[in-house]
Amino acid sequence: MIDINRRKHTMEVDNPAEMLRNAEGTFEVTSPFGHVFHVTCRPGTRMSVSEISEPKRVQAPDGMIWRIRKLAVAAA
């Protein structure tokens, strides 16, 4: 399942690894339990994943929906 919220520029997916496999860029990925990850993707290489926050106190998720938001890259 993929649902794109155009105002927030986020996607809601069941499996973020599958969605980001061939992506390029830097993303903020939020788990159903509130963990937030910084993910850098480059085609043909492995993803670089860093946890940037502890989970927030959340109720049991209504499903296993992950949120992916592409981060803007500063121009060089």
Secondary structure in CASP SS format (residue, H / E / C, confidence):
PFRMAT SS
TARGET T0000
AUTHOR 0000-0000-0000
METHOD secondary structure of the structure
MODEL  1
M C 1.00
I E 1.00
D E 1.00
I E 1.00
N E 1.00
R C 1.00
R C 1.00
K C 1.00
H C 1.00
T E 1.00
M E 1.00
E E 1.00
V E 1.00
D C 1.00
N C 1.00
P H 1.00
A H 1.00
E H 1.00
M H 1.00
L H 1.00
R C 1.00
N C 1.00
A C 1.00
E C 1.00
G E 1.00
T E 1.00
F E 1.00
E E 1.00
V E 1.00
T E 1.00
S C 1.00
P C 1.00
F C 1.00
G C 1.00
H C 1.00
V E 1.00
F E 1.00
H E 1.00
V E 1.00
T E 1.00
C E 1.00
R C 1.00
P C 1.00
G C 1.00
T C 1.00
R C 1.00
M C 1.00
S E 1.00
V E 1.00
S E 1.00
E E 1.00
I E 1.00
S E 1.00
E C 1.00
P C 1.00
K C 1.00
R C 1.00
V C 1.00
Q C 1.00
A C 1.00
P C 1.00
D C 1.00
G C 1.00
M C 1.00
I C 1.00
W E 1.00
R E 1.00
I E 1.00
R E 1.00
K E 1.00
L C 1.00
A C 1.00
V C 1.00
A C 1.00
A C 1.00
A C 1.00
END
